[in-house]
Amino acid sequence: MRNEVVKRNVKMLSIYAGPGTLVHEGRRISALHRHDELEFLPIYQGTFHCYSEDGTCYDAHAGDVIFVNSGVPHATACEDETQCGLLQFKQKDFLDTEIERVVRYSSRLDSLSEAGVRVLHDPALFEAINRIFKEISEKQVAYEMFAKARVYDILGILYRDGILTDAERIYNSKEVQKILPALSYINEKYAEDIDLSEISTLLGFDPSYFCRIFKSAIGATFTEYLNFVRICKAEKMIAKGEN
């Protein structure tokens, strides 16, 4: 599977925006790949197929938007005369707050229960994406600001509809508040040997109580979460070509 490095193509904005592309002959196919960016494919005409890693096919038609979550392996194909656009950006480039950084991995772990690929039929989402394309194409004064505002519209729609996991909802839960220092510690020291008794002492908890409250807050055991963070970090290093 290919790790795709997405290069931004809009001045002063960390996004890739490719307005409608018309396929005149034959099928256009992109093999299985992944990237850190959220991906949006608005369909203007024809039929577009997106395949998840397990082979599930998601079909989209005119007026639909295919959404692919960050890090989700996918392949695509489209029929003759299919016209679609492409928008990609990293969520953290627009929402990289302290809250997001602390609960980033618990948010991602929580999102694993959701579909990584979706076909959305939402006129407001479709319009927001098209507004970005329009601003970039016309390049009027302050077009970058208007395009950036539409990115926040898109994120707002995804959060409100429960398609993306709301980091603040996780952060503000009573259980997570109790273990925030542990999450920060794991995020920083994930490459080191982290002992359960060590991190329990950090919070002033008995190890057995810490295990119960951690599982209740995150939905995974301390060890499962630590290993998940390490896997995420390793994936990022591989994608960057690091050892």
Legacy VTK file of the C-alpha trace (Angstrom):
# vtk DataFile Version 3.0
C-alpha trace
ASCII
DATASET POLYDATA
POINTS 243 float
0.000 0.000 0.000
1.292 3.426 -0.916
1.720 6.204 1.647
0.744 9.324 -0.261
2.352 12.665 0.548
-0.143 15.391 -0.307
1.412 18.669 -1.416
-0.590 21.830 -0.872
-1.280 23.865 -3.978
-2.926 26.949 -2.516
-0.837 29.926 -1.418
-0.915 30.501 2.365
-3.310 27.596 2.938
-2.433 24.037 3.959
-4.812 22.406 1.515
-4.822 20.670 -1.844
-7.729 21.772 -3.995
-8.400 20.312 -7.425
-11.642 21.498 -9.019
-13.636 19.271 -11.364
-11.738 16.809 -13.518
-13.506 15.237 -16.512
-12.554 11.697 -17.486
-13.266 11.276 -21.197
-12.303 7.683 -21.911
-12.087 4.513 -19.869
-11.897 4.084 -16.137
-9.486 6.043 -13.994
-8.204 4.000 -11.081
-6.117 4.916 -8.056
-4.615 1.920 -6.237
-4.890 1.388 -2.485
-3.210 4.238 -0.605
-3.436 6.304 2.571
-2.582 9.821 3.723
-2.926 11.950 6.834
-5.317 14.388 5.192
-9.097 14.320 5.238
-10.295 13.816 1.666
-13.441 15.122 -0.035
-14.554 14.164 -3.540
-17.604 16.131 -4.750
-19.249 14.375 -7.697
-20.640 16.563 -10.497
-21.600 13.900 -13.036
-21.193 10.186 -13.597
-20.443 7.475 -11.060
-17.486 7.331 -8.689
-16.407 4.285 -6.658
-14.348 4.305 -3.483
-13.081 1.041 -1.988
-12.066 0.472 1.623
-9.228 -1.863 2.575
-11.628 -4.776 3.088
-13.029 -4.356 -0.433
-16.291 -2.614 0.496
-17.392 -0.397 -2.396
-18.988 3.013 -1.850
-20.773 4.391 -4.927
-21.375 8.104 -5.353
-23.328 10.047 -7.969
-23.923 13.669 -8.931
-24.511 15.814 -5.841
-22.782 13.372 -3.479
-19.510 13.879 -1.632
-17.217 10.978 -0.828
-15.473 11.559 2.499
-12.346 9.612 3.475
-11.075 10.027 7.018
-7.436 10.629 7.911
-5.173 7.601 7.615
-7.859 5.373 6.106
-6.605 3.090 3.291
-8.722 3.464 0.162
-8.729 2.980 -3.590
-10.860 4.779 -6.167
-12.263 4.235 -9.639
-14.654 6.176 -11.839
-16.621 5.450 -14.984
-16.481 7.208 -18.358
-17.367 10.895 -18.344
-17.252 11.145 -14.568
-16.531 14.619 -13.256
-15.420 15.241 -9.697
-13.301 17.554 -7.579
-10.715 16.830 -4.900
-10.111 18.616 -1.607
-7.562 17.440 0.978
-6.344 18.989 4.219
-5.067 17.967 7.627
-7.498 18.574 10.433
-4.688 19.565 12.811
-3.656 22.437 10.496
-6.918 24.152 11.362
-7.793 22.792 14.831
-4.412 22.235 16.484
-5.418 23.453 19.951
-4.033 22.196 23.249
-7.209 20.159 23.685
-6.739 18.527 20.284
-3.102 17.699 21.041
-3.843 16.117 24.417
-6.729 13.901 23.282
-5.664 13.396 19.637
-5.032 9.677 19.975
-8.053 8.979 22.153
-10.163 10.816 19.544
-8.648 8.697 16.787
-9.145 5.521 18.821
-12.758 6.503 19.411
-13.260 7.160 15.692
-12.218 3.619 14.729
-15.771 2.491 15.425
-16.985 4.871 12.694
-16.841 4.258 8.961
-13.596 5.510 7.473
-15.275 6.123 4.108
-18.702 7.699 3.700
-20.927 8.898 0.902
-22.541 12.129 2.056
-25.480 13.887 0.450
-25.388 17.254 2.160
-26.045 20.390 0.068
-24.305 22.632 2.620
-21.137 20.499 2.501
-21.246 20.368 -1.307
-21.629 24.146 -1.467
-18.786 24.816 0.993
-16.370 22.714 -1.069
-17.440 24.441 -4.282
-16.973 27.837 -2.660
-13.362 26.915 -1.918
-12.823 25.951 -5.556
-14.495 29.186 -6.705
-12.364 31.393 -4.430
-9.155 29.691 -5.538
-10.115 29.901 -9.195
-11.102 33.583 -9.166
-8.361 34.725 -6.752
-10.095 37.904 -5.698
-8.737 40.021 -2.849
-8.518 38.002 0.399
-9.569 34.788 -1.336
-7.379 32.780 1.051
-9.423 34.054 4.018
-12.715 33.161 2.373
-11.422 29.713 1.419
-10.170 29.128 4.967
-13.571 30.138 6.352
-15.211 27.481 4.187
-12.790 24.859 5.574
-14.153 25.664 9.035
-17.688 25.361 7.639
-16.801 21.865 6.423
-15.307 20.833 9.756
-18.308 22.276 11.585
-20.693 20.191 9.476
-18.696 17.006 10.097
-18.573 17.595 13.855
-22.235 18.556 14.151
-23.307 15.469 12.201
-21.088 13.210 14.323
-18.896 12.199 11.387
-15.780 13.450 13.166
-15.226 12.897 16.882
-15.482 16.086 18.902
-12.257 16.413 20.881
-13.818 18.862 23.337
-16.558 16.368 24.170
-13.898 13.802 25.063
-11.760 16.369 26.890
-14.620 17.657 29.037
-15.804 14.264 30.265
-15.197 13.773 33.989
-13.298 10.531 33.476
-10.875 12.023 30.947
-10.260 15.043 33.149
-8.953 12.678 35.808
-6.362 11.091 33.507
-5.267 14.074 31.353
-1.746 14.073 32.860
-1.429 10.393 31.919
-2.469 11.081 28.319
0.025 13.927 28.024
2.737 11.755 29.562
2.079 8.896 27.126
2.031 11.264 24.142
5.474 12.574 25.113
7.146 9.398 26.454
5.567 6.748 24.201
8.967 5.537 22.961
10.199 4.826 26.479
9.344 1.974 28.823
6.304 3.227 30.718
5.421 1.219 33.776
1.836 1.054 35.031
2.886 1.723 38.618
4.943 4.708 37.463
2.055 6.404 35.694
-0.388 5.518 38.492
1.925 7.235 40.968
2.048 10.270 38.689
-1.706 10.668 39.173
-1.712 9.599 42.815
-3.925 6.594 42.046
-3.779 2.984 43.095
-2.828 0.934 39.963
-6.069 -1.066 40.001
-8.160 2.118 40.300
-6.124 3.781 37.541
-6.787 0.823 35.226
-10.542 1.020 35.874
-10.799 4.789 35.358
-8.569 4.681 32.262
-10.665 1.973 30.606
-13.860 3.843 31.480
-12.547 7.118 30.034
-10.839 5.889 26.872
-12.636 2.638 26.108
-9.327 0.782 25.978
-6.858 -0.484 28.542
-3.713 1.458 29.379
-1.594 -1.052 27.427
-3.913 -1.013 24.404
-3.837 2.777 24.305
-0.049 2.947 24.680
0.415 0.449 21.847
-2.076 2.365 19.698
-0.116 5.600 20.162
3.103 3.802 19.247
1.496 2.386 16.087
0.221 5.841 15.085
3.659 7.341 15.619
5.291 4.530 13.628
2.835 5.020 10.746
3.685 8.713 10.662
7.422 7.980 10.592
6.985 5.437 7.784
4.931 7.907 5.780
7.765 10.429 6.123
10.350 7.817 5.165
11.982 7.844 8.601
13.426 4.827 10.393
LINES 1 244
243 0 1 2 3 4 5 6 7 8 9 10 11 12 13 14 15 16 17 18 19 20 21 22 23 24 25 26 27 28 29 30 31 32 33 34 35 36 37 38 39 40 41 42 43 44 45 46 47 48 49 50 51 52 53 54 55 56 57 58 59 60 61 62 63 64 65 66 67 68 69 70 71 72 73 74 75 76 77 78 79 80 81 82 83 84 85 86 87 88 89 90 91 92 93 94 95 96 97 98 99 100 101 102 103 104 105 106 107 108 109 110 111 112 113 114 115 116 117 118 119 120 121 122 123 124 125 126 127 128 129 130 131 132 133 134 135 136 137 138 139 140 141 142 143 144 145 146 147 148 149 150 151 152 153 154 155 156 157 158 159 160 161 162 163 164 165 166 167 168 169 170 171 172 173 174 175 176 177 178 179 180 181 182 183 184 185 186 187 188 189 190 191 192 193 194 195 196 197 198 199 200 201 202 203 204 205 206 207 208 209 210 211 212 213 214 215 216 217 218 219 220 221 222 223 224 225 226 227 228 229 230 231 232 233 234 235 236 237 238 239 240 241 242
